[in-house]
Amino acid sequence: MTAIALIAGAFLLNPQTVFANTLVSTTPVAGVSLESAPSAVTVTTEVALMDDGNEVTVTDPSGARVDDGALTIDGVSAVVGLKQLVKTGIYTVNYSLLAENDIPLEGSFRFTFAAPNEISSPEPTPVESTTPKAEVSNWGTNAFVIGM
């Protein structure tokens, strides 16, 4: 009984542990192996995030940053765009997220990307035009209409 009272007292003295923001999901999912490069990374939390003071960075296998630095906060989600991923290996996402009246939610996760052997832009393929053909003028009909 005394142990329960001590635990309850600890929560009452430090309410942030009861209401602390937690990680809900990530995109890409932590630990996943991808063959197609994502265009952005999303970190979703349980509590709405503040508009300022948040940070999400993404580094490639050599430690170089590959996020574009444009962090967008949308309620409970923080989204950062990515540059084109070109290296095969493990990418690391580090985050520090702030919610109103809460301690920072800090952490990291990793995903693996298998870069294609050759990166190329698709070549445009010509498409036949389906423009309707012009009607052929009939001299007899034109003469009749003009003569009226």
RODO-2510 file (C-alpha; in nm, 4 decimals, decimal comma):
residues 148
     n   res          X          Y          Z
     1     m     0,0000     0,0000     0,0000
     2     t     0,2867     0,2351     0,0824
     3     a     0,4456     0,1682    -0,2580
     4     i     0,1252     0,2686    -0,4393
     5     a     0,1048     0,5883    -0,2360
     6     l     0,4679     0,6731    -0,3241
     7     i     0,4099     0,6171    -0,6963
     8     a     0,0891     0,8228    -0,6919
     9     g     0,2707     1,0975    -0,5035
    10     a     0,5508     1,1022    -0,7600
    11     f     0,2977     1,1570    -1,0388
    12     l     0,1237     1,4326    -0,8467
    13     l     0,4515     1,6113    -0,7749
    14     n     0,5673     1,5803    -1,1378
    15     p     0,2583     1,6025    -1,3603
    16     q     0,4713     1,6258    -1,6769
    17     t     0,5468     1,2560    -1,6535
    18     v     0,1749     1,1841    -1,6675
    19     f     0,1041     1,4145    -1,9627
    20     a     0,4408     1,3997    -2,1443
    21     n     0,4247     1,4014    -2,5215
    22     t     0,4982     1,0670    -2,6848
    23     l     0,5892     0,9469    -3,0308
    24     v     0,2915     0,7966    -3,2174
    25     s     0,4382     0,7138    -3,5598
    26     t     0,7029     0,7928    -3,8180
    27     t     0,7060     0,7929    -4,1961
    28     p     0,9050     0,6134    -4,3160
    29     v     0,8496     0,3589    -4,0403
    30     a     1,1497     0,3159    -3,8104
    31     g     1,3683     0,0246    -3,9202
    32     v     1,2099    -0,0192    -4,2634
    33     s     1,4137    -0,0969    -4,5780
    34     l     1,3126     0,1129    -4,8783
    35     e     1,3857     0,0711    -5,2481
    36     s     1,2052     0,3913    -5,3414
    37     a     1,3333     0,7153    -5,1902
    38     p     1,0870     0,9092    -4,9725
    39     s     1,0389     1,2788    -5,0491
    40     a     0,9833     1,3710    -4,6835
    41     v     1,0058     1,2418    -4,3272
    42     t     0,7120     1,2774    -4,0873
    43     v     0,7229     1,2445    -3,7084
    44     t     0,3799     1,2296    -3,5427
    45     t     0,3248     1,2832    -3,1700
    46     e     0,0329     1,2500    -2,9309
    47     v     0,0174     1,6179    -2,8284
    48     a    -0,0023     1,9130    -3,0703
    49     l     0,3351     2,0693    -3,1422
    50     m     0,4322     2,4341    -3,1035
    51     d     0,4984     2,6241    -3,4259
    52     d     0,8523     2,7260    -3,3217
    53     g     1,1510     2,5561    -3,1615
    54     n     1,1184     2,2152    -3,3288
    55     e     1,3943     2,0390    -3,5201
    56     v     1,4048     1,7318    -3,7459
    57     t     1,7257     1,6421    -3,9302
    58     v     1,8066     1,3523    -4,1616
    59     t     2,1596     1,2304    -4,2370
    60     d     2,2860     0,9827    -4,4956
    61     p     2,5217     0,6894    -4,4250
    62     s     2,8258     0,9213    -4,4348
    63     g     2,6670     1,1686    -4,1889
    64     a     2,5852     1,4407    -4,4453
    65     r     2,2487     1,6130    -4,4034
    66     v     1,9946     1,5209    -4,6693
    67     d     1,6896     1,7059    -4,5352
    68     d     1,6034     2,0299    -4,7116
    69     g     1,5709     2,2207    -4,3821
    70     a     1,2091     2,3189    -4,4484
    71     l     1,0263     2,1939    -4,1382
    72     t     0,6471     2,2177    -4,1411
    73     i     0,4365     2,1723    -3,8274
    74     d     0,0805     2,0522    -3,8829
    75     g    -0,0866     1,9936    -3,5470
    76     v     0,0681     1,6753    -3,4101
    77     s     0,2995     1,6161    -3,7094
    78     a     0,6398     1,7556    -3,8010
    79     v     0,7330     1,7126    -4,1684
    80     v     1,0736     1,7830    -4,3231
    81     g     1,1416     1,7540    -4,6962
    82     l     1,4304     1,5506    -4,8316
    83     k     1,6839     1,6101    -5,1051
    84     q     1,7226     1,3276    -5,3559
    85     l     1,8670     1,0245    -5,1751
    86     v     2,1535     0,8716    -5,3734
    87     k     2,3529     0,6578    -5,1264
    88     t     2,2689     0,3046    -5,0223
    89     g     2,2759     0,2503    -4,6485
    90     i     2,1275     0,3522    -4,3157
    91     y     1,9738     0,6987    -4,2828
    92     t     1,9283     0,8538    -3,9395
    93     v     1,6464     1,0873    -3,8366
    94     n     1,7021     1,2991    -3,5221
    95     y     1,4193     1,5022    -3,3737
    96     s     1,3560     1,7487    -3,0928
    97     l     0,9896     1,8459    -3,0712
    98     l     0,8160     2,0921    -2,8396
    99     a     0,4575     2,0883    -2,7179
   100     e     0,2951     2,3569    -2,5004
   101     n     0,3885     2,3187    -2,1288
   102     d     0,5923     2,0049    -2,1960
   103     i     0,9513     1,8915    -2,1916
   104     p     1,1136     1,8425    -2,5365
   105     l     1,0446     1,5076    -2,7009
   106     e     1,3865     1,4029    -2,8286
   107     g     1,4924     1,0895    -3,0083
   108     s     1,6060     0,9298    -3,3297
   109     f     1,5209     0,6444    -3,5627
   110     r     1,6735     0,4872    -3,8698
   111     f     1,5638     0,3518    -4,2034
   112     t     1,7589     0,1795    -4,4788
   113     f     1,7569     0,2935    -4,8396
   114     a     1,8817     0,0839    -5,1333
   115     a     1,9728     0,3345    -5,4043
   116     p     1,9172     0,2313    -5,7655
   117     n     2,2311     0,1526    -5,9672
   118     e     2,1508     0,4299    -6,2115
   119     i     1,9517     0,7447    -6,1454
   120     s     1,7910     0,8834    -6,4571
   121     s     1,5086     1,1097    -6,5477
   122     p     1,2393     0,9518    -6,7588
   123     e     1,2489     1,0587    -7,1217
   124     p     0,9265     1,2056    -7,2541
   125     t     0,7553     0,9910    -7,5143
   126     p     0,5808     1,1566    -7,8072
   127     v     0,2030     1,1193    -7,8152
   128     e     0,0036     1,1370    -8,1364
   129     s    -0,2266     1,4320    -8,1539
   130     t    -0,5958     1,3564    -8,1805
   131     t    -0,6859     1,6953    -8,3281
   132     p    -0,9948     1,6623    -8,5491
   133     k    -0,9373     1,7199    -8,9213
   134     a    -1,0811     2,0328    -9,0795
   135     e    -1,3955     1,9880    -9,2854
   136     v    -1,3376     2,0061    -9,6602
   137     s    -1,5182     2,2961    -9,8193
   138     n    -1,7801     2,2048   -10,0791
   139     w    -1,7817     2,4657   -10,3644
   140     g    -2,1382     2,3939   -10,4565
   141     t    -2,2702     2,4532   -10,1052
   142     n    -2,0712     2,7754   -10,0715
   143     a    -2,2077     2,9095   -10,4017
   144     f    -2,5650     2,8281   -10,2977
   145     v    -2,5306     2,9991    -9,9565
   146     i    -2,3635     3,3081   -10,1061
   147     g    -2,6238     3,3309   -10,3793
   148     m    -2,9104     3,3494   -10,1342
***
